[in-house]
Amino acid sequence: MDFCVIIPARYASTRLPGKPLRKIGSKPLIWHVYQRALESGASEILVATDDERIQSVVESFGGQVQMTDPAHRSGTERLAEVAASRGYSSDRIIVNLQGDEPDTPSELIHQVAGDLAKQGRADMSTACTKITSTTELFDPHVVKVIRNSAGFAMYFSRAPIPWDREVFSVTTEQLPHQQQHYRHIGIYAYRAGFLQQYVQWQDCELEQMESLEQLRVLWYGGRIFVADALRLPGHGIDTENDLMLANQRAGE
């Protein structure tokens, strides 16, 4: 299977400025993410950024970089620019690996690419894992997903879906015995042609309300295949505390 990995990385993170260049151990965060992509078997790996400092660091360790428009609102838009400028064929499979996820297993990167290759009716593929606690289920920072019988997404939400009326009318302190609650894992594979279609669509109200860009795909009738993750990612890096914990783990 042939696929490429594009890593969107921007310098101006509000919670952790300069995040891609912050160090875990002796290496910058973006180096660690790049290594996970190398381990996945991708035929091509690119960092898509709008900052020359990130470009310089990536090129210093031998990585490929493409500069992109700083006006992009999402990593998906940044990927679409790269795909268009490099003239990828419409069926070229591209994995969006976030630049702040140094502990994404290479197997998961390969999995979402393979799932899309096998699912001819899918526009995108992603992954999920079963929720195991009510704390996780009721946390709005944890995105939940509901799938249909064929494994395609019906809806993504920050709310606790599906709502078990019988159980939750009694208690929200325990999960239903036969529960079907899944946490979405934010890694995506797309075909290059679909990316060009996606960026032509206007934002939809559901996407704005939930702050979940994948809802735009469902709104316009796109199909997202969601598989159970074969391996789960570690913690992403969003805050100083996340960075501190990552360095503690690296030192063990």
C-alpha positions in Angstrom: 0.0 0.0 0.0 1.3 3.4 -1.0 0.4 6.5 1.1 2.0 9.7 2.3 2.0 11.5 5.7 1.6 15.2 6.0 2.3 16.8 9.4 0.7 20.2 9.8 2.7 22.3 12.3 2.3 25.9 13.2 4.3 28.1 15.6 1.5 30.3 17.0 -0.1 27.9 19.5 -2.1 29.9 22.0 -1.5 27.6 24.9 2.1 26.6 24.1 3.8 29.1 21.7 6.5 27.6 19.6 5.2 24.1 20.4 6.7 22.2 17.5 10.2 23.4 18.5 9.9 22.7 22.2 12.1 19.9 23.4 11.3 16.4 24.6 14.6 15.1 25.8 17.2 16.5 23.5 15.0 16.7 20.4 12.2 19.1 19.3 8.7 17.9 19.4 8.4 17.9 15.6 11.3 15.5 15.3 9.5 12.9 17.5 6.4 13.2 15.4 8.4 12.8 12.2 10.0 9.6 13.5 6.5 8.1 14.0 5.7 8.9 10.4 9.0 7.3 9.3 8.2 4.1 11.2 4.7 3.8 9.5 6.0 2.8 6.1 4.8 5.9 4.4 6.4 6.5 1.0 6.6 10.3 1.5 6.6 12.5 4.6 6.2 16.2 4.6 5.9 18.9 7.3 3.4 21.6 6.2 4.1 24.8 8.1 3.8 28.6 7.7 6.9 29.4 9.9 10.5 29.6 8.7 11.8 28.6 12.2 10.0 25.3 11.9 11.2 24.9 8.3 14.8 25.4 9.4 14.6 22.8 12.2 12.9 20.2 10.1 15.4 20.6 7.3 18.3 20.4 9.8 17.3 16.8 10.7 16.8 15.9 7.0 13.0 16.2 6.9 11.0 17.6 4.0 9.0 20.8 4.4 6.5 22.7 2.4 5.6 26.3 3.3 1.9 27.0 3.3 -0.5 30.0 3.6 -0.6 31.3 7.2 -4.3 32.1 6.7 -5.3 28.4 6.9 -7.8 27.8 9.7 -7.1 24.0 10.1 -4.6 21.3 9.3 -7.0 19.9 6.7 -6.8 23.1 4.7 -3.1 23.1 5.0 -3.0 19.5 3.7 -5.2 20.4 0.8 -2.8 23.2 -0.3 0.1 20.8 -0.2 -1.8 18.1 -2.2 -2.8 20.6 -4.9 0.6 22.2 -5.2 2.4 18.9 -5.5 -0.1 17.6 -8.1 -1.1 14.5 -6.3 -3.5 12.2 -8.2 -7.1 12.2 -6.9 -6.8 8.8 -5.3 -3.5 9.4 -3.5 -3.9 8.5 0.2 -2.8 11.2 2.7 -2.6 10.7 6.4 -3.0 13.8 8.6 -0.6 13.3 11.5 -0.9 16.2 14.0 2.3 17.9 14.8 1.7 17.7 18.6 1.2 13.9 18.8 4.7 12.4 19.4 3.3 9.2 20.8 1.0 8.2 17.9 1.9 4.6 17.2 3.2 4.0 13.7 0.7 1.0 13.5 -2.2 3.4 13.9 -0.9 5.7 11.1 -0.6 2.6 8.8 -4.0 1.4 9.9 -6.0 4.5 8.9 -4.3 4.5 5.5 -5.1 0.9 5.0 -8.7 1.2 6.1 -9.2 4.0 3.5 -7.6 1.9 0.8 -9.9 -1.0 1.5 -13.1 1.1 1.9 -13.9 2.3 -1.6 -17.1 4.1 -0.4 -15.3 6.1 2.2 -14.1 9.7 1.7 -12.1 9.6 4.9 -11.0 7.1 7.6 -10.3 7.6 11.3 -10.2 5.5 14.5 -11.9 5.2 17.9 -11.7 3.2 21.1 -14.2 2.2 23.7 -14.9 4.6 26.6 -14.3 2.9 29.9 -15.4 5.5 32.5 -18.2 8.1 33.0 -15.5 10.7 33.6 -14.4 10.2 30.1 -17.9 10.0 28.7 -19.1 13.3 30.3 -15.9 15.2 29.5 -16.5 17.7 26.7 -12.9 17.6 25.7 -13.3 13.9 24.8 -15.0 13.7 21.4 -17.5 10.9 21.1 -18.5 9.1 17.9 -21.5 6.9 16.9 -21.1 4.4 14.0 -23.6 2.6 11.9 -23.6 -1.2 11.2 -21.1 -0.8 8.4 -18.6 1.1 10.5 -19.3 4.6 9.1 -19.7 7.6 11.3 -23.2 8.8 12.0 -22.2 11.7 14.3 -19.4 13.1 16.4 -20.0 15.2 19.5 -18.6 16.5 22.7 -21.8 15.4 24.4 -22.2 12.0 26.0 -23.7 10.1 23.0 -25.6 7.8 22.7 -27.7 8.8 25.7 -29.0 5.7 27.5 -32.3 7.0 28.7 -33.0 4.1 31.1 -29.7 4.0 32.9 -28.8 7.7 32.9 -32.3 8.6 34.3 -31.2 6.7 37.4 -27.4 7.5 37.6 -24.7 9.0 35.6 -22.0 7.5 37.9 -21.7 4.3 36.0 -21.7 3.1 32.4 -24.5 0.9 31.1 -23.8 -2.8 31.1 -24.3 -3.1 27.3 -22.8 0.3 26.5 -21.8 1.5 23.0 -19.8 4.6 23.8 -16.6 5.3 21.8 -14.0 8.0 22.0 -12.8 9.4 18.7 -9.1 9.4 18.0 -8.1 12.4 16.0 -6.0 10.9 13.1 -7.4 11.0 9.6 -6.6 9.5 6.2 -8.1 11.2 3.0 -7.8 10.9 -0.7 -6.2 13.9 -2.3 -9.2 14.5 -4.5 -11.6 14.6 -1.5 -9.4 17.3 0.2 -10.0 19.6 -2.8 -13.7 19.1 -2.5 -13.7 19.6 1.3 -12.1 23.0 1.2 -14.8 24.2 -1.3 -17.5 23.5 1.3 -18.6 26.3 3.6 -18.5 25.8 7.4 -21.8 24.3 8.7 -23.6 25.3 11.9 -23.0 21.9 13.6 -19.3 22.2 13.0 -19.2 25.7 14.5 -21.3 24.7 17.5 -19.3 21.6 18.4 -16.0 23.0 17.1 -15.4 19.7 15.2 -14.4 20.1 11.6 -15.2 16.5 10.7 -18.9 17.4 11.0 -18.6 19.4 7.8 -18.0 16.1 6.0 -21.2 14.5 7.4 -23.2 17.7 6.8 -22.5 17.6 3.1 -23.1 13.9 2.8 -19.5 12.6 3.0 -18.6 9.2 4.5 -16.1 8.7 7.2 -15.1 5.1 8.1 -14.3 4.6 11.8 -12.3 1.5 12.9 -11.4 0.3 16.3 -7.8 1.4 16.9 -5.3 -1.5 16.9 -3.0 0.6 19.1 -3.8 3.7 21.1 -1.9 6.9 21.0 -0.2 8.4 24.0 -0.8 11.9 25.3 -0.7 14.9 22.9 1.2 18.0 23.8 -1.0 21.0 24.5 0.3 22.7 27.6 3.4 23.2 29.6 2.3 20.4 32.0 1.9 18.0 29.0 5.5 18.9 28.0 6.8 18.4 31.5 5.2 14.9 31.7 6.5 14.0 28.3 10.0 14.9 29.4 9.5 12.8 32.6 8.5 9.8 30.5 11.5 10.4 28.2 13.8 10.3 31.1 12.5 7.0 32.5 
